Amino acid sequence: MSAPAPGDRIVVGYTATKAGRDAVAFASRLAAASGAALHLVLVLPAQKPGIVPPDAGYERLVREQAAGWLRDGAATVPESIPHRAHVRYGESVAAGLVDTADELGASLIVIGAADGGNRGRHRLGTTATELVHSSDVPVALVPRGARRITHETGITRLTAAVGEREGTQLLVEETIRLAGSTGVPVRLLSLVALDLPAGLDTGAIRTVGDTHAQEVLDEVRSALPADAEVTATVAAGDGIEDAAAQLEWEAGEIVLVGSSRLAQPRRLFLGSTAARMLRVVTAPMIVVPRTRSEREGASA
């Protein structure tokens, strides 16, 4: 197993399931495109106070089994990608992943979809739900079947769903950062038209949407190399789900969304816009915290 190089780190929430393999497959493609190092993390339950300690032999057996599962997962990561595997303990899987991400200074936590979803679709399990309502690090939600997308597909485009609500600036900054590291085209999806009150005439909605899209487009273009490919489109449809369903999604695409304005500072909270998009979007979705974490702010 190769040792991670200095720089960006991605934490992968691993389980010996299809969801775990989906998470590793997507994270590997992203790491290959961005030059990041992968950290596969399997979280075991921490011993709670007042509970009789388990037999030492049994505890050792569980840890060895977890380490074996991690070796299997790491074996699917291309050798060219720096990676390590960790067995950690936490009050919950989500808490263990966030603690590990904070400890490593990771820029992203990746997790697969829960069992029961259809291929190409998102389904939030207990761990993902806790993460998208508590993490201070961006979380990538990977749809079912991502492991079937070939590594050669890579990352082909970033789509950032931007509105005018608080938190959009951090979403734009994360999009710029990821676009800079991967070198892939950026598509800005303006959701302003869908955020506006009902009753406005179609012409007014389109004008506001186009104006907002152009403003964000200019900002992103100014922060990227002159030859970077950046486009903007205004969402059109009877709502978030309808608009997202009408868009084309590439096999190697990533969609980025901001967290709800209800989120506490430096924490995620999956808002209604992202939740509705998850029902129809077939690409991995990165949810970005509303405000910069203290760790990120200190290093910026």
TANORRA-V684801 format. One record per backbone hydrogen bond with DSSP energy under -0.5 kcal/mol. NH is the residue of the N-H (numbers start at 1). CO is the residue of the C=O. E is the energy in kcal/mol with one decimal. If there is no record, write none. Layout:
NH CO E
NH CO E
This chain:
10 37 -2.7
11 108 -2.7
12 39 -2.7
13 11 -0.6
13 110 -3.0
14 12 -1.0
14 41 -2.7
17 15 -2.4
21 17 -2.0
22 18 -2.5
23 19 -2.3
24 20 -2.1
25 21 -2.3
26 22 -2.4
27 23 -2.6
28 24 -2.4
29 25 -1.7
30 26 -2.4
31 27 -2.7
32 28 -2.4
33 29 -1.6
34 30 -2.2
35 31 -2.3
36 31 -0.7
37 8 -2.4
38 82 -2.8
39 10 -2.5
40 84 -2.7
41 12 -2.9
42 86 -2.5
43 41 -0.5
44 42 -0.5
44 88 -3.6
46 90 -2.1
51 48 -1.8
59 55 -2.5
60 56 -2.2
61 57 -2.0
62 58 -2.4
63 59 -2.1
64 60 -2.4
65 61 -2.4
66 62 -2.4
67 63 -2.5
68 64 -2.1
69 65 -2.3
70 66 -2.3
71 67 -2.0
72 68 -2.0
73 69 -2.2
74 70 -3.1
75 71 -1.7
76 73 -1.4
77 74 -1.5
81 78 -2.1
82 80 -0.6
83 2 -1.3
84 38 -1.7
86 40 -2.8
88 42 -2.4
88 86 -0.6
90 44 -2.0
96 92 -2.3
97 93 -2.2
98 94 -2.5
99 95 -2.5
100 96 -2.0
101 97 -2.5
102 98 -2.5
103 99 -2.3
104 100 -2.5
105 101 -1.1
106 101 -2.5
107 9 -2.4
108 9 -0.8
109 138 -2.1
110 11 -2.9
111 140 -2.4
113 142 -0.7
114 123 -3.4
117 114 -1.0
120 144 -3.4
121 118 -2.1
122 278 -0.7
129 125 -2.5
130 126 -2.2
131 127 -2.5
132 128 -2.7
133 130 -1.0
134 131 -1.6
135 131 -2.6
139 287 -1.9
140 109 -3.5
141 139 -0.6
141 285 -3.4
142 111 -2.5
142 140 -0.6
144 121 -2.6
146 143 -1.3
148 145 -2.0
149 146 -1.6
150 148 -0.5
153 150 -1.5
154 150 -0.5
154 151 -1.1
156 154 -0.5
156 252 -2.5
157 252 -1.0
158 185 -2.3
159 254 -2.9
160 158 -0.5
160 187 -2.1
161 159 -0.6
161 256 -2.7
162 160 -1.0
162 189 -2.1
168 165 -1.7
171 167 -1.6
172 168 -2.6
173 169 -2.4
174 170 -2.3
175 171 -2.2
176 172 -2.5
177 173 -2.4
178 174 -2.6
179 175 -2.7
180 176 -2.3
181 177 -1.6
182 178 -2.1
183 179 -2.5
185 156 -0.7
186 229 -2.6
187 158 -3.5
188 186 -0.5
188 231 -2.9
189 160 -3.0
189 187 -0.6
190 188 -0.7
190 233 -3.0
191 162 -3.0
191 189 -0.5
194 191 -0.7
195 191 -1.1
195 192 -0.9
196 192 -1.2
200 197 -1.0
205 201 -2.0
206 202 -2.5
207 203 -2.1
208 204 -2.4
209 205 -2.5
210 206 -2.7
211 207 -2.4
212 208 -2.4
213 209 -2.5
214 210 -2.2
215 211 -1.9
216 212 -2.3
217 213 -2.5
218 214 -2.4
219 215 -1.7
220 216 -2.6
221 217 -2.6
222 218 -1.9
223 219 -0.8
223 220 -0.8
224 220 -0.7
224 221 -0.9
228 225 -2.2
230 228 -0.7
231 186 -2.5
233 188 -3.0
235 190 -2.5
243 239 -2.7
244 240 -2.7
245 241 -2.4
246 242 -1.2
247 244 -1.0
253 250 -1.4
254 157 -2.0
255 284 -2.6
256 159 -3.0
257 286 -2.6
259 288 -1.5
260 269 -4.0
263 260 -1.8
267 264 -1.6
268 135 -1.5
270 132 -1.1
271 269 -0.6
275 271 -2.2
276 272 -2.2
277 273 -2.1
278 274 -2.2
279 275 -0.7
279 276 -0.7
280 277 -1.5
281 277 -2.9
284 253 -0.7
285 141 -2.3
286 255 -2.9
287 139 -3.0
287 285 -0.6
288 257 -2.6
288 286 -0.5
290 267 -1.1
297 293 -2.9
298 294 -2.1
299 295 -1.3
300 296 -1.2
